[in-house]
Amino acid sequence: MFKGAFAPIPTPFLDGEIAFDKLAENLERWVATDLAGIVVLGSNGEFALLARQEKEALIAAVCEKVAGRKQVLAGTGCESTAETIALTQRAGALGADGALVVTPHYYKGAMTDSALKAYFTAVADAAPIPVLLYNMPRNTGINMSSDLVLELANHPNIVGIKDSSGNVVQMAEIVNGAPEGFAVFAGSGSFLLPSLAVGAVGGTMAVANVLPNECARIITLFEAGQMAEARALQLKILALNRAVTVGWGVAGLKAALDLRGFFGGDPRPPLLPLGAVARKELAVLLEKF
């Protein structure tokens, strides 16, 4: 149902408000690439800094602009089960093809496998669209074990996972034990090719915003058995991938988009924009592409 390279798009802001005109311009360029899909309200979309009405407006705007030309996943994970269900149902009504649901994490000490299983099961039962799990331990402090994921993979409306842990062994365990058709996605461009090698079907990657065709090409090269070329391209994107993820984060990604002719703009406070020195370093990395 879902495969290929997906870009978890940033949310553009002007004077602290969502710049929907800039979003539309960016989307038109992404739709013209080899991306398989768009993720709205992912971690790079600063979803944690958005009000509920802003989230709904973003989902609506993305679905309307993309207009079926690419698949659209909407990040609908919230801290409470009820709020997650409500936003997931709204995302389906607004046209999203699937929901990407991150683990609730404020009460991380209480988020046992039993609690998370109950949460995701309730969301999937009520969701009008397919649900993908989102494992993001760097931000949430919670890692979904392969045992938990495999239990959830048996739910008919839980169709895949974006795993940003970087634990390729864990991803392999999920691929090995999940029902046929359960889609495993690499959550970063840094380990896209290793993930494909153990059975992942694609990636949802920050760097795909900046290098959409290169990320998609790694997948097509792998599928064609052109491993040397796939490996060379995987290695080539590593430094830039690091810069727009663990290096400089959302600010780095938005600055990279500015340097590539998209609209990136500043993050929403309390996140800070990228400084001048870091921008120069980023520009040097981008010159390689």
C-alpha positions in Angstrom: 0.0 0.0 0.0 2.8 2.4 0.9 6.4 2.2 -0.5 9.1 4.4 -1.9 10.7 7.7 -0.8 8.5 10.0 1.3 9.4 13.6 2.4 8.3 14.7 5.8 7.8 18.3 4.9 8.6 21.3 7.1 5.8 23.8 7.9 6.7 27.2 6.5 6.2 30.3 8.7 6.2 34.0 8.1 6.0 36.2 11.2 5.1 33.1 13.2 2.1 32.2 11.1 1.8 29.4 8.6 2.6 30.6 5.1 0.2 28.6 3.0 1.2 30.3 -0.3 4.8 29.2 0.3 3.7 25.7 1.2 1.8 25.5 -2.1 4.9 26.6 -4.0 7.1 24.0 -2.2 4.5 21.2 -2.8 4.4 21.9 -6.5 8.1 21.3 -6.7 8.0 18.2 -4.6 5.2 16.7 -6.6 7.3 17.1 -9.7 10.0 14.9 -8.3 10.3 11.1 -8.0 9.0 11.1 -4.4 6.3 8.5 -3.7 4.6 10.6 -1.1 4.4 13.5 1.3 4.2 13.5 5.1 2.5 16.5 6.7 2.8 17.0 10.5 5.9 14.9 10.9 8.7 15.8 13.3 10.2 18.1 10.6 6.8 19.7 10.3 7.1 21.0 13.9 3.8 19.3 14.7 4.4 19.7 18.5 4.4 23.5 18.1 1.1 23.6 16.2 -2.5 24.2 17.5 -5.2 21.7 16.6 -6.8 24.0 14.1 -3.5 24.7 12.4 -2.9 20.9 12.0 -6.2 20.5 10.4 -5.6 23.4 8.1 -2.3 22.0 7.0 -3.7 18.6 6.3 -6.4 20.2 4.2 -4.0 22.4 2.3 -1.6 19.6 1.5 -4.2 17.2 0.4 -5.9 19.8 -1.8 -2.6 20.9 -3.4 -1.2 17.4 -4.0 -4.6 16.3 -5.4 -3.8 12.6 -5.6 -0.6 13.1 -7.5 1.4 11.6 -4.6 0.3 9.7 -1.5 -0.2 11.9 1.6 0.5 10.7 5.2 -0.7 12.9 8.1 1.0 12.8 11.5 -1.9 12.5 13.9 -0.2 11.3 17.1 -1.2 13.2 20.2 -0.7 12.6 23.9 -4.3 11.3 24.6 -6.0 8.4 22.8 -9.1 10.4 22.3 -7.3 13.4 20.7 -5.4 11.1 18.4 -8.5 9.3 17.3 -10.3 12.6 16.6 -7.4 14.0 14.6 -6.9 10.8 12.7 -10.6 10.7 11.7 -10.4 14.4 10.7 -7.3 13.6 8.6 -9.2 10.9 6.8 -12.1 13.2 6.1 -9.7 15.8 4.7 -8.2 13.4 2.2 -5.1 11.9 3.8 -4.2 8.4 2.5 -2.9 7.2 5.8 -2.0 8.3 9.4 1.5 8.3 10.9 1.0 7.9 14.6 3.9 8.6 17.0 4.0 7.1 20.5 2.6 9.2 23.3 5.5 10.0 25.5 5.0 12.7 28.2 4.3 10.0 30.7 7.0 7.8 29.2 7.5 5.8 32.4 3.9 4.5 32.1 4.1 3.8 28.4 4.7 0.1 28.7 4.1 -2.3 25.9 0.6 -3.0 27.3 -0.2 0.7 27.4 1.1 1.3 23.8 -0.7 -1.8 22.5 -4.0 -0.5 23.9 -3.3 3.0 22.5 -2.5 1.9 19.0 -5.2 -0.7 18.9 -7.9 1.9 19.9 -6.6 4.4 17.3 -6.5 1.8 14.5 -10.0 0.5 15.4 -11.5 4.0 15.0 -9.4 5.2 12.1 -11.1 5.5 8.7 -7.6 5.4 7.0 -4.7 3.0 7.4 -2.3 3.6 10.3 1.4 3.5 10.3 3.3 3.3 13.6 6.0 5.9 14.2 9.0 4.9 16.3 11.0 8.0 17.2 13.1 7.3 20.3 15.4 10.2 19.9 12.5 12.7 20.4 10.2 10.6 22.5 12.5 8.7 24.7 10.5 5.5 23.9 11.6 2.7 21.6 8.9 0.4 20.3 10.3 -3.1 20.7 10.1 -5.5 17.7 7.8 -7.8 19.8 5.3 -4.9 20.3 5.4 -3.9 16.7 4.8 -7.5 15.6 1.8 -7.8 17.9 0.4 -4.6 16.4 1.2 -5.7 12.9 -1.5 -8.3 13.1 -4.2 -5.6 13.4 -5.9 -5.3 9.9 -5.7 -1.5 9.9 -2.0 -1.1 11.1 -0.2 -1.4 7.8 3.4 -0.4 8.5 6.0 1.5 10.6 8.4 4.4 10.2 11.3 3.4 12.4 13.7 6.3 13.2 15.7 4.3 15.8 18.5 3.4 13.4 18.5 -0.1 14.8 18.6 -2.1 11.6 18.6 -5.4 13.5 15.3 -4.4 15.1 13.9 -3.5 11.7 15.0 -6.9 10.3 13.2 -8.6 13.2 10.0 -6.8 12.3 10.4 -7.6 8.6 11.0 -11.2 9.4 8.0 -11.7 11.7 5.4 -9.3 10.3 2.5 -10.4 8.0 3.0 -10.1 4.3 2.5 -6.5 3.1 3.4 -4.8 6.4 5.5 -1.9 5.3 8.7 -1.0 7.1 10.2 2.4 6.4 13.6 3.8 7.3 13.1 6.9 9.3 16.3 8.6 8.1 18.3 8.7 4.9 21.4 7.7 6.9 20.3 4.1 7.0 18.1 3.8 3.9 20.1 1.3 2.0 20.8 -1.0 5.0 17.1 -0.9 5.7 16.2 -1.9 2.2 18.8 -4.7 2.4 16.8 -6.3 5.3 13.4 -5.9 3.7 12.3 -2.3 4.2 10.2 -0.9 1.3 11.2 2.8 1.5 12.0 5.7 3.7 10.5 8.7 5.3 13.5 11.0 5.5 14.2 14.7 6.2 16.9 14.7 3.5 14.3 13.7 0.9 13.0 17.3 1.1 16.3 18.5 -0.2 17.4 15.6 -2.3 14.1 13.9 -3.3 15.3 12.3 -6.5 18.6 11.1 -5.0 16.6 9.4 -2.2 14.2 7.8 -4.6 17.1 6.7 -6.8 18.7 4.7 -4.0 15.6 2.7 -3.8 15.3 2.1 -7.6 19.0 1.2 -7.8 18.6 -1.3 -5.0 15.5 -2.8 -6.6 17.4 -3.1 -9.9 20.3 -4.9 -8.2 22.7 -2.1 -8.9 24.3 -2.3 -5.5 27.5 -0.5 -6.2 25.7 2.6 -7.5 23.2 2.5 -4.6 26.0 2.2 -2.1 27.9 5.1 -3.6 24.8 7.4 -3.5 24.0 6.3 0.0 27.4 7.3 1.2 27.3 10.5 -0.7 24.2 11.8 1.1 25.4 10.9 4.6 27.0 14.3 5.5 24.0 16.3 4.3 21.6 14.0 6.0 23.4 14.4 9.3 23.4 18.2 8.8 19.6 18.4 8.4 18.8 15.9 11.2 20.9 15.3 14.3 23.3 18.1 13.3 21.2 21.2 12.9 17.7 19.7 13.0 14.7 21.6 11.7 16.6 24.8 11.4 19.2 23.1 9.3 16.6 21.5 7.1 14.8 24.8 6.5 18.1 26.6 5.7 18.9 23.8 3.2 15.6 24.4 1.5 16.3 28.1 1.3 19.7 27.4 -0.3 18.0 25.0 -2.8 15.5 27.5 -4.0 12.5 26.3 -1.9 11.0 28.4 0.9 12.4 27.2 4.2 12.2 30.2 6.5 12.7 30.2 10.2 11.4 27.6 12.7 8.6 28.5 15.1 9.9 29.6 18.5 11.2 28.3 20.8 13.3 26.7 18.0 16.0 29.1 16.7 17.0 29.7 13.1 20.4 28.5 11.8 23.3 30.9 12.4 25.4 32.5 9.7 28.5 30.3 10.2 26.4 27.1 10.1 24.7 28.3 6.9 28.0 28.7 5.2 29.0 25.1 6.2 25.7 23.9 4.9 26.1 25.6 1.6 29.4 23.8 1.1 27.7 20.5 1.7 25.0 21.3 -0.8 27.6 22.2 -3.5 28.2 18.5 -3.9 24.7 18.0 -5.4 
